Amino acid sequence: MLGPAERRANARWNDSTVSKLSPSRLPAVAPGGRLAIVFPRALAAGFRVEGDRVVFGRHGDHRVVHPTVSRAHLAITWSTEAGKYLAQDLDSHNGSALDGIVLESQPRALGDGSVLRLGEVLAVWEQGGEPDGGDRGAGSVATDALPGQAARMVALREAIGRAAADPAPVLIVGETGSGKERVARELHRLSGRTGALVSINCAALQPSLVESELFGHSRGAFTGAHEAQRGLFREANGGSLFLDEIGELPLALQAKLLRAIQEREVQPVGVADPVAVDVRVLAATHRKPSEAIAAGFLREDLYARLSLWELHVPPLRARRIDLHDWLVRIHRAWRPTGTLPPLSTDTMETLLLQRWPLNLRAVERLVRDLAARPPDRMVERRDLPRWLDAVGAATPPDACVSTLTAPALEARRPLPSPDEFATAFEQLGGNVCALARHFGRERRQIYRWIEAYGKRGAR
């Protein structure tokens, strides 16, 4: 049972998360959403939520059949007052949690991408759910190249399907490791262009040689130019040129790039006459275009030319539905004959709540760490690599001590004795976030104490 301290803590958190929208700005009708079961994988399913109230459980409106799920386990209800969907535990036997925080009878607001736990079952909430039309217009986009069932990945595939056949430039915006080059390859594949896809990371080009790398040069055009070079534009003639991290190009070169795109010709260094080219330019940046322009990294006129099609690749934390599939997919690509070690529910919940700032690159690193473990041994939360601590978890506001102010951290309590920790553990019902607030420590430290002191039933 939950203690009074935890109930008060959860109530404070709940009060801070319910939107205080003015009545004139509240949606008149529930916008709908989707709850996707993501773990265990044998239960994977997506449930459309519409109307004012839907119950999930073994015998609910939407059936979730698992030994740890009660007959009527959890309700998702539309609140006109809050302008949000709310999640509420229905006095279930094994409890529920929202973004790592125990749910009680009092409902709490759902956010897009929230992680729900019903007993030992994990689900992800998507506000609005599937975009209108589903995957229409994306049938030609290879799902093995751009996989994912998250609504934002479905929308991305639709946008690629629309943009692919148009010869206009495309600007691909997305965080490091989110898959921008995958998008470029698919755009080129679907374009029908017979030439090659030529890729270059602009950040890797030497500033003194950028112009000749892009546009080519004649023999003897400058010191060291012993042979004439065609340049990347002419190498991509009849095909596509992918310029990754376009904002890393010097501004003077950006002006020449703009002219090359507009005039469909390049001026090689040391050559008097321009050379005609037939190239579709695909560019990418990890920066928000408006911020890159304001900071002087990207010319506004070049942005206007490149963004005739602007595609946004969602970060991994915005497509949590697909995380486990990516773990399996990356492991299979690296070790086709191997098997990813099984993950406990606590472990998967922790991974779902990560921020993943390096996106798929961090997932690949994790897979390599996990692959070093015995394939038949369950991976517990304590087995996760320490470097995950450095990137942190995407916990809700006020959920744990990680969001406390500096004075609060300075005032944190000293290291508890085993008896002190055991008493607090019992009083707070084993709730990790409540314990973190109580002792002024990070959740990871609480988990270490739980392991060291042999406590069981932490939540």
C-alpha positions as CSV (number, residue, x, y, z in Angstrom):
1,M,0.0,0.0,0.0
2,L,1.1,3.6,-0.6
3,G,2.0,5.7,2.4
4,P,0.6,9.2,3.1
5,A,3.8,10.9,2.2
6,E,3.8,9.3,-1.3
7,R,0.2,10.2,-1.8
8,R,0.9,13.9,-0.9
9,A,4.0,13.9,-3.3
10,N,2.0,12.4,-6.1
11,A,-0.9,14.8,-5.5
12,R,1.6,17.8,-5.7
13,W,3.0,16.4,-9.0
14,N,-0.5,15.9,-10.3
15,D,-1.6,19.5,-9.5
16,S,1.5,20.8,-11.4
17,T,0.8,18.8,-14.6
18,V,-2.9,19.5,-15.3
19,S,-3.1,22.3,-17.8
20,K,-4.7,25.6,-16.6
21,L,-6.0,26.5,-20.1
22,S,-8.6,29.2,-20.3
23,P,-12.1,27.9,-21.3
24,S,-11.9,29.7,-24.6
25,R,-8.8,27.8,-25.7
26,L,-9.9,24.3,-24.6
27,P,-10.7,21.8,-27.3
28,A,-14.5,21.3,-27.5
29,V,-14.2,17.7,-28.5
30,A,-11.7,15.0,-27.5
31,P,-9.1,14.9,-30.2
32,G,-8.5,11.1,-29.8
33,G,-5.3,9.3,-29.4
34,R,-3.6,5.9,-29.5
35,L,-2.2,3.6,-26.8
36,A,0.4,1.2,-28.2
37,I,1.4,-1.8,-26.2
38,V,5.2,-2.1,-26.7
39,F,6.3,-4.7,-24.1
40,P,6.2,-7.6,-23.8
41,R,6.6,-7.9,-27.6
42,A,4.1,-10.8,-27.8
43,L,1.3,-8.3,-26.8
44,A,2.3,-5.6,-29.3
45,A,-0.9,-3.8,-30.4
46,G,-2.3,-0.4,-31.0
47,F,-5.6,0.7,-29.5
48,R,-7.4,3.8,-30.8
49,V,-8.9,5.9,-28.1
50,E,-11.9,8.1,-28.9
51,G,-14.7,9.5,-26.8
52,D,-14.7,10.4,-23.2
53,R,-13.6,7.2,-21.4
54,V,-11.9,4.0,-22.4
55,V,-11.0,1.2,-20.0
56,F,-8.0,-1.1,-20.5
57,G,-7.7,-4.5,-18.8
58,R,-8.2,-8.2,-19.3
59,H,-12.0,-7.5,-19.7
60,G,-11.9,-3.8,-20.5
61,D,-13.1,-1.9,-23.6
62,H,-9.7,-2.7,-25.0
63,R,-8.4,-6.1,-23.8
64,V,-4.8,-6.4,-22.5
65,V,-4.4,-10.1,-21.6
66,H,-1.5,-10.6,-19.2
67,P,-1.3,-12.2,-15.8
68,T,-0.3,-8.9,-14.1
69,V,-3.2,-6.9,-15.7
70,S,-6.5,-6.7,-13.8
71,R,-9.9,-7.2,-15.4
72,A,-10.4,-3.4,-15.3
73,H,-6.9,-2.0,-14.8
74,L,-6.7,1.5,-16.1
75,A,-9.0,4.2,-17.6
76,I,-8.1,6.9,-20.0
77,T,-10.6,9.8,-19.8
78,W,-11.0,13.1,-21.6
79,S,-11.1,16.1,-19.4
80,T,-12.7,19.2,-20.9
81,E,-11.5,21.2,-17.9
82,A,-7.9,20.3,-18.4
83,G,-8.0,20.0,-22.1
84,K,-6.1,16.7,-21.9
85,Y,-6.6,13.0,-21.6
86,L,-6.1,11.7,-18.1
87,A,-4.9,8.3,-16.9
88,Q,-6.3,6.7,-13.8
89,D,-5.6,3.4,-12.1
90,L,-8.8,1.5,-11.3
91,D,-7.6,0.0,-8.0
92,S,-5.7,-2.7,-10.0
93,H,-4.0,-5.5,-8.2
94,N,-0.4,-4.8,-9.6
95,G,-0.7,-1.1,-10.0
96,S,-0.1,1.4,-12.8
97,A,2.6,4.0,-13.4
98,L,2.8,7.1,-15.7
99,D,6.3,8.1,-16.8
100,G,7.8,6.2,-13.9
101,I,5.5,7.6,-11.3
102,V,3.0,5.4,-9.5
103,L,-0.6,6.2,-10.5
104,E,-3.3,6.2,-7.8
105,S,-7.0,6.6,-8.0
106,Q,-6.6,10.3,-8.7
107,P,-6.1,10.8,-12.5
108,R,-3.0,12.4,-14.0
109,A,-2.5,14.1,-17.4
110,L,-1.1,12.3,-20.3
111,G,1.4,13.9,-22.6
112,D,2.3,12.9,-26.2
113,G,4.8,10.1,-25.8
114,S,4.0,9.3,-22.2
115,V,5.0,5.8,-21.0
116,L,2.3,3.9,-19.1
117,R,2.9,0.7,-17.1
118,L,0.1,-1.7,-16.3
119,G,1.5,-4.4,-14.0
120,E,4.3,-5.8,-16.1
121,V,3.0,-4.4,-19.4
122,L,4.4,-1.2,-21.0
123,A,2.6,1.1,-23.4
124,V,3.2,4.4,-25.1
125,W,0.5,7.1,-25.5
126,E,0.3,9.1,-28.8
127,Q,-1.8,12.2,-28.7
128,G,-3.9,12.2,-31.9
129,G,-2.6,8.8,-32.8
130,E,-2.3,7.8,-36.5
131,P,-2.3,10.8,-38.9
132,D,-5.3,11.2,-41.3
133,G,-5.0,8.7,-44.1
134,G,-2.7,6.3,-42.3
135,D,0.2,5.4,-44.6
136,R,-1.4,6.7,-47.8
137,G,1.1,8.1,-50.2
138,A,3.9,6.2,-48.5
139,G,3.3,2.8,-50.0
140,S,6.5,3.0,-52.2
141,V,8.7,4.0,-49.3
142,A,10.7,1.0,-48.0
143,T,9.7,0.3,-44.4
144,D,13.0,-1.6,-43.9
145,A,14.8,1.6,-44.8
146,L,12.6,3.9,-42.7
147,P,10.9,1.5,-40.2
148,G,8.5,2.4,-37.5
149,Q,4.9,2.4,-36.4
150,A,5.0,5.7,-34.5
151,A,2.6,8.3,-35.9
152,R,5.4,10.7,-36.7
153,M,7.3,8.0,-38.7
154,V,4.1,7.3,-40.7
155,A,3.8,11.0,-41.4
156,L,7.5,11.2,-42.5
157,R,7.0,8.3,-44.9
158,E,4.0,10.1,-46.4
159,A,6.0,13.3,-46.9
160,I,8.8,11.4,-48.5
161,G,6.4,9.7,-50.9
162,R,5.1,13.1,-51.9
163,A,8.5,14.8,-52.3
164,A,10.4,12.0,-54.0
165,A,9.3,12.6,-57.6
166,D,9.7,16.4,-57.5
167,P,13.1,17.5,-58.7
168,A,13.1,20.5,-56.3
169,P,15.7,20.5,-53.5
170,V,14.8,19.0,-50.1
171,L,16.0,20.1,-46.7
172,I,16.1,17.3,-44.1
173,V,16.0,18.5,-40.5
174,G,16.8,16.2,-37.6
175,E,19.0,15.6,-34.6
176,T,22.3,13.7,-34.8
177,G,21.7,10.0,-35.3
178,S,18.0,10.4,-36.1
179,G,18.3,8.9,-39.6
180,K,18.7,11.9,-42.0
181,E,20.9,10.0,-44.4
182,R,18.3,7.2,-44.5
183,V,15.8,9.7,-45.7
184,A,18.2,11.0,-48.4
185,R,18.8,7.5,-49.7
186,E,15.1,6.8,-49.9
187,L,14.4,10.2,-51.6
188,H,17.0,9.3,-54.2
189,R,15.8,5.8,-54.7
190,L,12.2,6.9,-55.4
191,S,13.2,9.9,-57.5
192,G,13.7,7.9,-60.7
193,R,17.0,9.6,-61.3
194,T,19.5,7.4,-63.1
195,G,22.7,8.9,-61.7
196,A,24.3,8.1,-58.4
197,L,23.6,9.5,-54.9
198,V,26.8,11.3,-53.8
199,S,27.0,12.1,-50.1
200,I,29.3,14.5,-48.2
201,N,29.4,15.8,-44.7
202,C,30.1,19.5,-45.1
203,A,31.6,19.6,-41.6
204,A,34.4,17.3,-42.8
205,L,35.5,19.5,-45.7
206,Q,38.6,21.6,-45.4
207,P,37.6,25.3,-45.6
208,S,40.3,26.0,-48.1
209,L,39.2,23.2,-50.4
210,V,35.4,23.4,-50.1
211,E,34.9,25.2,-53.4
212,S,37.0,22.8,-55.4
213,E,35.5,19.8,-53.6
214,L,32.0,20.9,-54.6
215,F,32.6,22.4,-58.0
216,G,35.8,20.8,-59.2
217,H,39.0,22.5,-60.4
218,S,41.4,22.5,-63.4
219,R,45.0,21.2,-63.3
220,G,47.3,23.8,-61.8
221,A,44.4,26.0,-60.5
222,F,46.1,26.3,-57.2
223,T,49.2,24.9,-55.4
224,G,48.8,21.1,-55.1
225,A,46.2,20.8,-57.9
226,H,48.3,18.3,-59.9
227,E,45.3,16.8,-61.6
228,A,41.9,18.2,-62.7
229,Q,39.0,17.1,-60.5
230,R,35.4,17.0,-61.5
231,G,33.9,17.9,-58.1
232,L,30.9,16.5,-56.3
233,F,28.3,18.2,-58.4
234,R,29.6,16.7,-61.6
235,E,30.1,13.3,-59.9
236,A,26.4,13.4,-59.1
237,N,25.3,14.6,-62.5
238,G,22.0,12.9,-63.4
239,G,21.6,11.9,-59.8
240,S,21.4,13.4,-56.3
241,L,23.9,15.3,-54.1
242,F,23.4,14.9,-50.4
243,L,25.0,17.7,-48.4
244,D,24.9,16.8,-44.7
245,E,25.3,19.6,-42.2
246,I,24.7,22.3,-44.7
247,G,25.1,24.9,-42.0
248,E,28.8,24.1,-41.7
249,L,29.6,25.5,-45.2
250,P,31.2,28.9,-45.2
251,L,28.7,31.7,-45.9
252,A,30.6,32.7,-49.1
253,L,30.3,29.2,-50.4
254,Q,26.6,29.1,-49.5
255,A,26.1,32.0,-51.9
256,K,27.9,30.0,-54.7
257,L,25.9,26.9,-53.8
258,L,22.7,28.9,-54.2
259,R,23.7,30.1,-57.6
260,A,24.6,26.6,-58.7
261,I,21.2,25.3,-57.6
262,Q,19.3,28.2,-59.3
263,E,21.3,28.2,-62.6
264,R,21.9,24.5,-62.7
265,E,25.6,25.1,-63.5
266,V,28.9,25.2,-61.6
267,Q,32.0,27.2,-62.0
268,P,35.1,24.9,-61.4
269,V,38.1,26.7,-59.9
270,G,40.5,27.8,-62.6
271,V,38.0,27.3,-65.4
272,A,36.7,30.3,-67.4
273,D,33.3,28.9,-68.5
274,P,30.6,27.4,-66.2
275,V,29.6,23.8,-66.7
276,A,25.9,22.7,-66.9
277,V,24.8,20.0,-64.4
278,D,21.6,18.1,-63.7
279,V,21.7,17.5,-60.0
280,R,19.0,17.3,-57.3
281,V,20.3,18.7,-54.1
282,L,19.3,17.1,-50.8
283,A,20.6,19.0,-47.8
284,A,20.4,18.2,-44.1
285,T,21.0,20.0,-40.8
286,H,20.8,19.1,-37.1
287,R,20.0,22.7,-36.2
288,K,16.5,24.3,-36.3
289,P,16.6,26.4,-39.5
290,S,15.3,29.6,-37.8
291,E,18.0,29.3,-35.1
292,A,20.7,28.6,-37.7
293,I,19.8,31.7,-39.7
294,A,19.7,33.9,-36.6
295,A,23.1,32.6,-35.5
296,G,24.6,33.2,-38.9
297,F,25.2,29.5,-39.8
298,L,22.7,29.5,-42.7
299,R,21.9,32.1,-45.3
300,E,18.2,32.9,-45.4
301,D,18.1,33.0,-49.2
302,L,19.8,29.5,-49.4
303,Y,17.3,28.2,-46.9
304,A,14.4,29.5,-48.9
305,R,15.7,27.7,-52.0
306,L,16.5,24.4,-50.2
307,S,13.2,24.2,-48.2
308,L,10.8,23.9,-51.1
309,W,10.4,20.5,-49.4
310,E,11.3,20.5,-45.7
311,L,11.2,17.1,-44.0
312,H,11.6,16.7,-40.2
313,V,13.0,13.4,-38.9
314,P,11.6,12.8,-35.4
315,P,14.0,12.1,-32.6
316,L,13.9,8.6,-31.0
317,R,12.2,10.0,-27.9
318,A,9.3,11.1,-30.1
319,R,8.9,7.5,-31.5
320,R,9.2,5.5,-28.3
321,I,6.8,2.9,-29.8
322,D,9.6,1.8,-32.1
323,L,12.5,1.6,-29.5
324,H,12.4,-2.2,-28.8
325,D,12.1,-3.0,-32.6
326,W,15.2,-0.8,-33.1
327,L,17.1,-2.7,-30.4
328,V,16.3,-6.0,-32.2
329,R,16.9,-4.7,-35.7
330,I,20.3,-3.2,-34.9
331,H,21.4,-6.4,-33.0
332,R,20.3,-8.5,-36.0
333,A,22.2,-6.4,-38.4
334,W,25.3,-6.6,-36.3
335,R,25.0,-10.3,-35.3
336,P,22.7,-12.1,-37.7
337,T,23.0,-15.4,-35.9
338,G,22.8,-14.0,-32.4
339,T,19.9,-13.1,-30.0
340,L,19.4,-10.0,-28.0
341,P,19.4,-10.9,-24.3
342,P,15.9,-10.7,-22.7
343,L,15.1,-7.4,-21.0
344,S,13.1,-7.1,-17.7
345,T,10.1,-4.8,-17.6
346,D,12.0,-2.4,-15.3
347,T,14.9,-2.3,-17.8
348,M,12.6,-1.6,-20.8
349,E,10.7,1.1,-18.8
350,T,14.1,2.8,-18.0
351,L,15.1,2.7,-21.7
352,L,11.7,4.1,-22.9
353,L,12.2,7.1,-20.5
354,Q,15.6,8.0,-21.8
355,R,16.1,11.2,-23.7
356,W,18.4,9.5,-26.3
357,P,20.1,12.7,-27.5
358,L,22.3,10.7,-29.9
359,N,19.3,8.7,-31.1
360,L,20.1,5.6,-33.1
361,R,23.8,6.0,-32.5
362,A,23.3,5.6,-28.8
363,V,21.0,2.6,-29.4
364,E,23.8,0.9,-31.4
365,R,26.2,1.5,-28.6
366,L,23.8,0.0,-26.1
367,V,23.2,-3.0,-28.3
368,R,27.0,-3.7,-28.4
369,D,27.1,-3.4,-24.6
370,L,24.2,-5.8,-24.2
371,A,25.6,-8.3,-26.7
372,A,28.6,-8.9,-24.4
373,R,26.2,-10.4,-21.9
374,P,25.1,-14.1,-21.8
375,P,22.2,-14.3,-24.3
376,D,20.0,-16.3,-21.9
377,R,20.4,-14.0,-18.9
378,M,17.8,-11.4,-18.1
379,V,19.1,-7.8,-18.3
380,E,18.0,-6.0,-15.1
381,R,18.0,-2.3,-14.6
382,R,21.2,-2.5,-12.6
383,D,22.9,-4.1,-15.6
384,L,22.5,-1.1,-17.9
385,P,25.8,0.7,-18.7
386,R,26.7,3.7,-16.7
387,W,27.0,6.0,-19.7
388,L,23.2,6.1,-19.9
389,D,23.4,8.1,-16.7
390,A,25.3,10.8,-18.6
391,V,22.5,11.3,-21.1
392,G,19.8,11.1,-18.5
393,A,16.2,10.1,-18.5
394,A,13.3,12.2,-19.8
395,T,11.4,12.3,-16.5
396,P,8.4,14.5,-16.1
397,P,8.7,17.9,-14.3
398,D,9.0,17.5,-10.5
399,A,9.0,13.8,-10.9
400,C,12.4,13.2,-9.2
401,V,15.3,15.0,-7.7
402,S,16.9,15.6,-11.1
403,T,14.7,18.7,-11.5
404,L,15.4,20.2,-8.1
405,T,17.0,23.6,-7.8
406,A,20.6,24.0,-6.7
407,P,19.7,25.0,-3.1
408,A,17.6,21.9,-2.8
409,L,20.4,19.7,-3.9
410,E,22.8,21.4,-1.5
411,A,20.4,20.7,1.3
412,R,20.1,17.0,0.5
413,R,20.1,14.6,3.4
414,P,23.3,12.7,4.4
415,L,23.8,9.0,3.5
416,P,21.1,7.0,5.3
417,S,21.8,4.0,7.4
418,P,20.3,0.7,6.4
419,D,17.6,1.1,9.1
420,E,16.8,4.7,8.0
421,F,16.5,3.6,4.4
422,A,14.3,0.6,5.3
423,T,12.0,2.9,7.3
424,A,11.6,5.4,4.5
425,F,11.2,2.6,2.0
426,E,8.2,1.2,3.9
427,Q,6.7,4.6,4.6
428,L,6.8,5.6,0.9
429,G,5.6,2.3,-0.4
430,G,8.9,1.6,-2.2
431,N,8.3,4.4,-4.7
432,V,11.6,5.3,-6.2
433,C,10.8,8.9,-7.1
434,A,9.3,9.6,-3.7
435,L,12.5,8.2,-2.1
436,A,14.6,10.4,-4.4
437,R,12.7,13.5,-3.3
438,H,12.9,12.4,0.3
439,F,16.7,11.9,0.3
440,G,17.5,14.6,-2.3
441,R,19.2,12.1,-4.5
442,E,19.1,10.9,-8.1
443,R,16.9,7.9,-9.0
444,R,20.0,5.9,-9.9
445,Q,21.4,6.3,-6.4
446,I,18.1,5.1,-4.9
447,Y,18.3,2.0,-7.1
448,R,21.8,1.3,-5.9
449,W,20.7,1.6,-2.3
450,I,17.8,-0.7,-3.0
451,E,20.2,-3.3,-4.4
452,A,22.7,-2.8,-1.6
453,Y,20.1,-3.1,1.2
454,G,18.3,-6.0,-0.4
455,K,14.9,-4.3,-0.6
456,R,12.3,-5.8,-2.9
457,G,9.1,-4.4,-4.4
458,A,10.5,-1.0,-5.5
459,R,8.2,0.9,-7.9
